[in-house]
Amino acid sequence: MRDLFSRSLLKYVIGIFVIVGITGGILSLIVTNYIVLISVLIIEYIILILILLYIFDKYIKPIEKTTDTVTELVNGNYRARIHHRTNGSVAVLTSQINTLARKLNELSIHEQIQAEQLSTVINNTESGLVLIDEKGYIHLVNSKFISMFGRTSKDYIGYLYYDVLDHEQIHKTVQQTFLYEKHVKNSFTHQIKDKKNYLEIVGAPIFNEKNMLKGAVLVLYDITEFKNLELMRKDFVANVSHELKTPITSIKGFAETLLDGALQDRETLKKFLTIIFEESNRLQLLIEDLLILSRLEQDEFKLSSTLVNIDNILKEIIPIINFQAEEKQITFNVEAQDSIKLTADYKKLKQVFINLLTNAISYTPNHGEVTLKIDEKDNCIRIKVIDTGIGIDTRIVPRIFERFYRVDKDRSRNTGGTGLGLAIVKHIIELHHGKIKVDSELNKGSTFTVYLPKE
């Protein structure tokens, strides 16, 4: 029994060890397989990540860069570029987008240059410009328009034209342009700081490619200078007619009187012939002065410039002026530096001296004084003609160089003046690139100062 029990126990123990051995082997195999499986999974995961990173770097990242670049282009940044290196179709796409961006940038620069050029032209044109859309809102005003009407562009742009433009003629022009769909021209006056300006306005309709009216452009011209020239021309014609009519009427009247029988009266004959001679002489002086002015104003007129010694001019004019001064018992003084020379037209410069001095003597009462001073100052020749005459009101000083304008009409006519002497003086001085200044006080006298460059 004991042996049997022992053998059974031994078998049982051996069985247990066998089972434990087998179980351990199985567990060991399972653990080993599990470790291998995890290792394989880890390796696959790493490989997958590497593959994904490769795909992201080669495809997804370029597409993101491309999307960002396209977004920048859409937002107006034409300098945006794709710098990521790619291959295949993506590389072709990025290259095409970069080419597109470069062309858009060039086009943008070209448009900017054109816009700046157009803006420069618009703002530097001598006409005022206003752009109005089909609803009546102002979209553009240029610098000339601002200078004409004041305020700033912000006060006009974005507003209805009839709310910010006050002139009725502007409203009328806009309305007629939209109504008739053709060019409309009007004119009106505009007051700027107590100065009356004449303006001409032209309205032109704007059509789109379908020939539909989309707005209008207003062009405003400042025609003040032309109006003034027209008034000057009318005044000149009227003045010439008047100045010619007076001596001609006198000559005709006295000649008719003589023909009617006064020829037999020697005293009357001599008196009338003297008057006819004086009026003829006056008429001749007037015509000569008109011809001189006409020649001076011609564009092709050129001075005969030479080196002029002032002493030579004084030697010729002093006897003439002395004679005129002695007739009115006027003291004539000359204060001049010796040997003053300048480049000028000798005959025209001599005429300046004669006209200024004759004018001074004409408007200086008997026993008065006229002084001629000549010196050099700041590389210029300064000529001063000072008189103790009737003087000039400061309000009319700017007008004394106008043709036929006389400070004292009766006095100038009695002395045979044509009213053109100072106009001729001004023209000659301007042709020499000089300037003339007048200082005067009523009943105390006047000083005419001429500055002529030496060269």
C-alpha positions in Angstrom: 0.0 0.0 0.0 2.8 2.4 0.9 4.6 1.6 -2.3 1.5 2.1 -4.2 0.8 5.4 -2.5 4.4 6.5 -3.1 4.3 5.8 -6.7 1.0 7.5 -7.1 2.3 10.6 -5.2 5.4 10.6 -7.4 3.3 10.4 -10.5 1.2 13.2 -9.2 4.2 15.3 -8.4 5.7 14.6 -11.8 2.4 15.4 -13.5 2.3 18.7 -11.6 5.8 19.6 -12.7 5.0 18.6 -16.3 1.9 20.7 -16.2 3.7 23.6 -14.7 6.5 23.2 -17.2 4.1 23.1 -20.1 2.1 26.0 -18.7 5.4 28.0 -18.2 6.4 27.3 -21.7 3.1 28.4 -23.0 3.2 31.6 -20.9 6.7 32.2 -22.0 5.7 31.7 -25.6 2.7 34.1 -25.1 4.8 36.8 -23.5 7.4 36.5 -26.2 4.8 36.7 -28.9 3.2 39.7 -27.2 6.5 41.5 -27.0 7.1 40.8 -30.7 3.6 42.0 -31.5 4.0 45.2 -29.6 7.4 45.7 -31.2 5.9 45.2 -34.6 3.1 47.6 -33.8 5.5 50.2 -32.6 7.6 49.8 -35.7 4.5 50.1 -37.9 3.4 53.2 -36.0 6.8 54.8 -36.5 6.7 53.9 -40.1 3.2 55.3 -40.4 4.2 58.5 -38.7 7.2 58.8 -41.1 4.9 58.2 -44.0 2.4 60.8 -42.7 5.3 63.3 -42.1 6.5 62.7 -45.7 3.0 63.2 -47.1 2.5 66.3 -45.0 5.9 67.8 -46.1 5.5 66.9 -49.7 1.8 67.5 -50.3 -0.2 69.0 -47.4 2.3 71.7 -46.4 2.8 73.0 -50.0 -1.0 73.1 -50.4 -1.2 75.1 -47.1 1.5 77.5 -48.3 -0.2 77.7 -51.6 -3.6 78.5 -49.9 -2.0 81.2 -47.8 -0.3 82.7 -50.8 -3.5 82.8 -52.8 -5.3 84.4 -49.8 -2.6 87.1 -49.7 -3.0 87.7 -53.5 -6.8 87.9 -53.0 -6.2 90.5 -50.3 -4.1 92.6 -52.6 -0.6 91.6 -51.5 0.9 90.9 -54.9 4.4 90.5 -53.4 3.5 87.2 -51.7 5.4 84.1 -53.1 5.6 80.3 -52.4 9.1 79.4 -51.4 8.5 75.7 -50.4 10.3 73.1 -52.5 8.0 70.6 -54.2 8.0 68.1 -56.9 5.5 66.9 -59.5 2.2 68.5 -60.1 2.4 70.6 -56.9 5.6 72.1 -58.1 3.9 73.1 -61.4 1.0 74.6 -59.4 3.3 76.6 -57.1 5.4 77.8 -60.1 2.2 79.0 -61.9 1.0 80.8 -58.8 4.3 82.5 -58.4 4.2 83.6 -62.0 0.7 84.8 -61.6 1.7 86.8 -58.4 4.6 88.3 -60.3 2.4 89.4 -63.2 -0.2 90.8 -60.8 2.5 92.7 -59.0 3.8 94.2 -62.3 0.3 95.0 -63.3 -0.4 96.7 -59.9 2.8 98.8 -60.2 1.9 99.8 -63.7 -1.6 100.7 -62.6 -0.2 102.6 -59.7 2.1 104.6 -61.9 -0.8 105.3 -64.3 -3.0 106.4 -61.4 -0.2 108.7 -60.1 0.3 110.2 -63.5 -3.4 110.7 -64.0 -3.7 112.2 -60.5 -0.8 114.5 -61.3 -2.3 115.6 -64.6 -5.8 116.1 -63.0 -4.4 118.1 -60.0 -2.0 120.2 -62.1 -4.4 121.1 -64.8 -5.4 124.8 -65.1 -9.1 123.9 -65.1 -11.3 122.9 -62.3 -12.7 119.3 -62.5 -15.7 117.7 -60.8 -16.8 114.1 -61.4 -20.5 113.4 -60.6 -22.2 109.9 -60.8 -25.7 109.2 -62.1 -27.2 109.8 -58.7 -25.7 113.2 -58.3 -22.9 112.3 -55.8 -19.5 113.9 -56.2 -16.6 111.4 -56.6 -13.7 113.7 -57.5 -12.6 117.3 -57.3 -9.1 118.5 -58.3 -6.8 121.1 -56.7 -7.7 123.8 -59.2 -11.4 123.5 -58.2 -10.4 123.7 -54.5 -8.4 126.9 -55.2 -11.4 128.3 -57.0 -14.1 127.6 -54.4 -12.1 127.0 -51.2 -12.6 124.3 -48.5 -11.1 120.8 -48.9 -11.9 117.7 -51.1 -13.5 116.1 -48.0 -16.2 118.8 -48.0 -17.3 117.8 -51.5 -16.5 114.1 -52.2 -19.4 111.8 -51.2 -22.0 114.6 -51.1 -24.8 115.5 -53.5 -23.7 118.3 -55.8 -26.6 120.6 -55.0 -25.8 120.4 -51.3 -22.2 121.6 -51.5 -22.1 123.7 -54.7 -23.9 127.0 -54.3 -23.9 128.5 -57.8 -27.2 128.2 -59.7 -25.3 128.0 -63.0 -23.5 124.9 -61.8 -26.8 123.2 -60.9 -28.3 124.3 -64.2 -25.3 122.9 -66.1 -25.5 119.5 -64.3 -29.2 119.2 -64.9 -29.0 120.1 -68.6 -26.1 117.6 -69.1 -28.2 114.8 -67.6 -31.3 115.9 -69.4 -30.0 116.4 -72.9 -27.0 113.9 -72.6 -24.7 116.2 -74.5 -22.1 118.9 -73.8 -23.5 122.0 -72.1 -21.6 125.3 -71.7 -22.4 128.2 -69.4 -20.6 131.1 -67.7 -21.0 132.9 -64.4 -19.1 135.2 -62.0 -17.6 134.1 -58.7 -16.5 136.4 -55.9 -13.2 135.3 -54.1 -12.0 137.6 -51.3 -13.5 140.8 -52.8 -12.2 139.8 -56.3 -14.6 139.1 -59.1 -13.7 136.2 -61.2 -15.3 135.1 -64.5 -15.7 131.4 -64.9 -16.9 129.2 -67.8 -18.3 125.8 -67.0 -18.6 122.9 -69.5 -20.6 119.8 -68.6 -19.9 116.5 -70.4 -21.9 113.3 -70.0 -20.2 110.0 -69.2 -21.5 106.8 -70.9 -20.6 103.1 -70.2 -20.0 100.5 -72.8 -23.7 99.9 -73.2 -24.2 103.6 -74.0 -26.0 104.2 -70.7 -25.5 107.5 -68.8 -23.3 106.9 -65.8 -22.5 110.4 -64.7 -21.0 113.7 -65.8 -17.8 115.6 -65.6 -17.7 119.4 -65.1 -14.8 121.4 -66.4 -14.5 125.0 -65.0 -12.2 127.5 -66.8 -11.1 130.8 -65.2 -11.6 133.3 -68.0 -11.0 136.4 -65.9 -7.8 137.2 -67.7 -9.6 136.9 -71.1 -12.5 139.1 -69.9 -10.0 141.7 -68.6 -8.2 141.6 -71.9 -11.5 142.0 -73.7 -12.3 145.0 -71.5 -8.9 146.4 -72.0 -9.2 146.0 -75.8 -12.6 147.8 -75.7 -11.2 150.6 -73.5 -8.2 150.9 -75.8 -10.3 151.2 -78.9 -12.5 153.7 -77.2 -9.5 155.7 -75.9 -7.8 155.7 -79.2 -10.9 156.8 -81.0 -11.4 159.6 -78.4 -7.8 160.7 -78.6 -7.8 160.7 -82.4 -11.2 162.4 -82.6 -10.2 165.4 -80.5 -7.3 166.7 -82.7 -9.1 165.7 -85.9 -12.2 167.6 -84.8 -10.1 170.6 -84.0 -8.2 170.5 -87.4 -11.5 170.0 -89.3 -13.3 172.8 -87.4 -10.6 175.4 -87.8 -10.0 174.4 -91.5 -13.7 174.8 -92.2 -13.7 178.2 -90.5 -10.8 179.3 -92.6 -12.5 178.1 -95.8 -15.7 180.0 -94.9 -13.9 183.3 -95.1 -11.4 183.7 -92.3 -8.5 183.5 -94.7 -8.7 187.2 -95.2 -8.0 188.0 -91.5 -4.3 187.6 -91.1 -4.4 187.4 -87.3 -7.1 184.9 -87.3 -5.4 182.9 -90.0 -2.2 182.8 -88.1 -4.0 181.8 -84.9 -6.0 179.0 -86.6 -3.0 177.7 -88.5 -1.0 177.5 -85.3 -3.8 175.5 -83.6 -4.0 173.2 -86.7 -0.2 172.8 -86.5 -0.3 171.9 -82.8 -3.1 169.5 -83.2 -1.4 167.9 -86.1 1.7 167.6 -84.1 -0.2 166.1 -81.2 -1.9 163.6 -83.6 1.6 162.7 -85.0 3.0 162.1 -81.5 0.0 159.9 -80.6 0.4 157.8 -83.8 4.1 157.5 -83.1 3.5 156.4 -79.5 0.9 153.9 -80.7 3.4 152.4 -83.2 6.1 152.2 -80.6 3.8 150.3 -78.2 2.7 148.0 -81.0 6.3 147.2 -81.8 7.2 146.7 -78.2 4.3 144.2 -77.7 5.2 142.0 -80.6 6.6 138.6 -79.7 9.3 138.8 -82.2 10.5 142.2 -81.0 14.2 142.2 -80.0 16.3 144.8 -78.3 19.4 146.1 -80.0 21.6 145.6 -76.9 25.0 147.2 -76.7 27.3 148.4 -73.9 25.8 151.8 -73.0 27.5 154.6 -71.1 24.9 156.6 -69.2 27.0 159.7 -69.6 26.4 159.7 -73.4 22.6 159.5 -72.8 22.7 162.4 -70.3 24.7 164.6 -72.8 21.8 164.2 -75.3 18.8 164.6 -73.0 19.9 167.3 -70.5 19.6 170.1 -73.0 16.1 169.0 -74.0 14.9 168.6 -70.4 16.5 171.9 -69.4 14.6 173.7 -72.1 11.3 172.2 -70.9 12.1 173.0 -67.3 13.1 176.6 -68.1 9.7 177.2 -69.8 8.0 176.5 -66.5 10.8 177.9 -64.3 11.4 174.5 -62.8 14.7 173.7 -61.2 16.2 170.6 -62.8 19.0 168.8 -60.9 21.2 165.8 -62.0 23.1 163.7 -59.5 24.8 160.8 -61.4 27.9 158.7 -60.8 30.5 159.0 -63.5 30.9 156.3 -66.2 28.1 154.0 -65.3 27.7 151.3 -68.0 25.2 148.6 -68.7 24.1 146.4 -71.5 20.9 147.8 -73.0 19.2 149.2 -76.0 20.6 152.8 -76.3 17.6 154.4 -78.0 15.0 152.6 -75.8 16.8 153.5 -72.6 17.1 157.1 -73.8 13.3 157.1 -74.3 12.8 155.9 -70.7 14.8 158.9 -69.4 12.9 161.4 -71.7 9.4 160.0 -70.9 10.0 159.9 -67.1 11.5 163.4 -67.0 9.0 164.9 -69.3 6.2 163.4 -67.3 7.7 164.8 -64.0 7.9 168.3 -65.5 4.4 168.1 -66.9 2.9 167.4 -63.5 5.1 169.8 -61.5 3.8 173.3 -61.0 5.8 176.4 -61.9 8.8 177.1 -59.7 8.9 173.4 -58.7 11.9 171.0 -58.7 12.7 167.9 -60.6 15.8 165.7 -59.7 17.4 162.9 -61.6 19.6 160.5 -59.6 21.6 157.6 -61.1 23.8 155.2 -59.2 24.8 151.5 -59.0 23.2 149.2 -56.4 23.5 145.4 -56.0 24.7 144.9 -59.6 21.9 147.0 -60.9 21.6 150.5 -62.2 19.2 152.5 -60.1 17.5 155.5 -61.8 15.4 157.9 -59.7 13.2 160.7 -61.0 12.0 162.9 -58.1 9.5 165.8 -58.5 7.6 168.2 -56.3 4.5 167.9 -58.4 0.8 167.3 -57.7 1.5 163.7 -56.6 -0.6 160.6 -57.1 -3.3 159.1 -54.9 -2.1 155.7 -53.6 -5.3 154.1 -54.8 -4.6 154.9 -58.5 -0.8 154.2 -58.5 -1.3 150.7 -60.0 -3.2 152.3 -62.9 -0.8 154.9 -64.0 1.0 152.5 -66.4 -2.2 151.8 -68.3 -2.6 153.2 -71.7 -4.2 156.6 -71.9 -4.7 156.8 -68.1 -4.0 160.3 -66.9 -3.7 161.5 -63.3 -4.8 165.0 -64.4 -6.4 164.9 -67.9 -6.6 168.6 -68.4 -2.9 169.2 -67.4 -1.6 166.4 -69.6 -3.6 167.5 -72.6 -2.5 171.1 -72.2 1.1 169.9 -72.3 0.6 167.7 -75.3 0.7 164.4 -73.5 -0.6 161.3 -75.3 -1.2 159.2 -72.2 1.1 156.5 -73.5 4.4 157.6 -72.1 4.4 155.6 -68.9 3.0 152.5 -70.7 5.9 152.7 -73.1 8.4 153.1 -70.1 7.0 150.0 -68.4 7.3 147.9 -71.6 10.9 149.0 -72.2 11.9 148.3 -68.6 10.3 144.8 -68.7 12.0 144.0 -72.0 15.3 144.8 -70.2 14.3 142.4 -67.3 14.1 145.4 -65.0 11.4 146.8 -62.7 9.9 150.2 -61.8 8.5 151.4 -58.5 6.4 154.5 -57.7 6.3 156.3 -54.4 3.9 159.3 -54.2 1.9 161.5 -52.0 -0.8 163.9 -53.0 0.3 167.6 -53.3 3.9 166.6 -52.3 5.4 164.9 -55.3 6.3 161.6 -56.7 9.4 159.4 -57.0 9.8 156.9 -59.9 12.6 154.4 -59.3 13.8 152.1 -62.1 16.1 149.1 -61.5 18.0 147.8 -64.5 20.4 144.8 -64.4 23.9 145.7 -65.7 24.0 142.6 -67.8 
